[in-house]
Amino acid sequence: MFRFIIKRLGIAIPTLLILIVFSFTLMHSAPGGPFTSERPLPPQVLANIEAKYGLDQPFYKQVTNYIVGIVTKGDFGPSFKYKDRTVNDIIAQGFPVTLKYGIWSFIIAVSVGISLGIVAAIKHNSIIDYFAVGFSIGAQVLPNFVMAPILVIIFTLWLGWLPGGGWNGGQWQYLIMPIIALSTSYMASIARIMRSSMLEVLNSNYIRTAKAKGLSNRQIIFKHALKPALLPVITYLGPAFVGMITGSVVIDMYFSTGGIGQMFVNSALNRDYSVIMGITILIGVLTIAFNLVVDILYAWIDPKIRY
Amino acid sequence: MVIRSKKIAQMAENLAAHEMGESHSLWADARRRFFKNKAAVISLVVLTLIVAFAFLAPYFTKWSNEEIDWAILGSVAEDGKPSFARGHYFGADPLGRDLFARVAQGTQISLMVGFVGAFIAVIVGTLYGAIAGYFGGRIDNIMMRIVDILMSIPYMFVLILLLVVFGRSIFMLFVGLGLISWLDMSRIVRGQTMVLKNKEFVEAAIAGGSTKFTIIVRHIIPNLVGIVIVYASLLVPAMILTESFISFLGLGVQEPNTSWGALISEGAGTVLYGTLWQLLFPLAFFVAGLFSFFFIGDGLRDALDPKDR
C-alpha cells in the first residue's frame, strides 16, 4: 500500500509542475503585458512596475521564483489589478464560500445518489426504479447552467420562496438553489451507476448462496452486496469532484455567491493573470489530491487491485 | 414414401430464408439492430428536424439574426413576446433581435462545435491510441503516462486560461476542445488495439512483410471503426456541453455569433424580468438536441458493440 501511494505521488507531483509551467507560459506569452493600457505608461514607470513584480527577469527565473514562492511560503504573488491585494487574499475570501456549498452538494449528491441507486436495484422494475431511471436519463441534459435558471424561475419568480442570488453569509435560503443546481446531474449519474452495479452484484452467484443460506435481506445487501457494488461509484467520484468544482464557476456567476468561480471569471475577463493562475493551481492541487484519495480508497476496498 | 406437409414446406422456406439472412454483412446487421431501437430512431428524426431547422429557418422569417426591431426595442418585455403578427415566432432577444433567427444561428454553431470537436478527437485519439497500443512497451508507457497527466489537469480552467490569453474566438475554442477531447478516445482505442494486435490477421500482415505503419493504418484502424463511431457519437454532446458551459460564462462564442450556451446565458440573465421565452426556446433546442445525441449514441453502442455479439 505504501509503495502504491508513493507511486501515485510520483505522478501527482509532475502533473502539478506541468500545470504550473504550462499556465505560466501561457500567461507569459499573452500578447500585451498585464500593464498595457489605453494610455501607455512612460517607459521609466513601466520599467519600475515590471521590476517590482519581477517581470524584468528572464523567463526561467520567473517560473522558478513563482514555484519556490508557492512551495515554500504558499505565496501566489500579488494581484495585477488590485494593487493592495494579493492572490492569497482573494482566494481566502472566495474559497470558504465555494467550499461551503461545494461540500454540501457533494455529500448530498453522493448520499442521495447511492441510496436511490440501491433502492432502485432492490425494487427492480418497480415505480421507484422507473423514477430512478427516468431521473438519471433526464438529468443528463440538465447540467448546472440549465438547472440554475430553471430553479430561479420556479422558486424565485413563481413561488417567491427563495432569493434569486447572493450569499449573505451563507444562510440556508441562499444555499438551497446552488446546492440543488450543482448536485442534480451528479446525483443522477451516481444513482445510475449504483443501480446498474448493484443489479449486477445481486444477480451474482455468491448472493444466491447467501440467500440460500437464509440470510436476511438486510444482511445480504449491507454485508455482502454493498461493498463490491460501490466500486464503480468510487471510480466515478473523481470525475464528479472535478465536475462540481468546475460547475461552481457557473453557480458563482449565476447566483453571485462570491466564491472563487466568480473571481476566476472576473479575473479572466480583466486579464488579472496572477489570480487566474493562483486559482487554476489551487483547483489543480485539490483535484489531484482528491484523485489520490479516491485511488487509495479504491485499493483499500477492492482486494483484487495490485500495486 | 415422402410425407409432404405444409409444415415441412414451411420449414424448408424458413431455412432458405435463414441462409439468406446469413449473408448479411456486419454493417447491415448493425443497421438492422439500430433501427429496431425506437428511442434511437425517434432521436434520429428529432435531430434531423433540428438540423433542418438550423439551416432552413432563416428562409422562413423576414428578420435576419442581426437586424434590430426598433419598434419594440424599448419594450422587449411587453412587445417582444412570441407573436406571429410581428413575425417574431420565438419572440425577441434583449436587444430586440429576432430570437427565431438567433436560435437557428446558435443551433448551427453548437452543432458545428460538437461535430468538429468530435472529429478532432477521432483523428488524434485514434492515431495516438493505436500507436501506443500497437507498439506497447516503453513507448506505450510514456504515451499513456502523458495522457494520465493531461487527464488529471482541471481542463475547464486551462481552457478558459487559453481563451483569455489568446483571445475569445471560435477558432481558439476549437483548439482548446481539440487539445482535451482526444484523451478518453486514445485510451479506449489503445485498449482495443492491444486486443487486436494479437489476432491472426495482424500476424499474417507481419508475415507478409507489411511495415508497422501500414499495419496500423490498414489493418488495425479499420477494425476500430465500430468502437470509434460509438464513442464519437457520445463525444458530440459532450463537446456541445463543454462549449455551452464556456459560452454560458461569456467566455466562449462571442457576439455577433451565438450558440445554445450563449443564448441560454442571455435568457437566464433576464429571467427575473419575466421574459421566459428568451430562456425556454434555446433551452428546448439544447435539451432536445442533447437527448437525441445521447439516445443515438446508445443505439449505436447496442448496434455496434462487439460485446453484444
Interface residues (C-beta under 8 A of the other chain):
Chain A: I11 A12 P14 T15 I18 L19 F22 S23 L26 M27 S29 A30 I137 Q140 V141 L142 P143 F145 V146 A148 P149 I150 V152 I153 T156 L157 G164 V242 I245 T246 V249 V250 M253 Y254 F264 V265 A268 L269 R271 I276 M277 I279 T280 I283 G284 T287 I288 N291
Chain B: R145 D148 I149 S152 I153 P154 M156 F157 V158 I160 L161 L162 L163 V164 V165 F166 L241 S244 F245 F248 L249 G250 L251 G261 I264 S265 G267 A268 V271 L272 G274 L276 L279 L283 F286 V287 L290 F291 F294
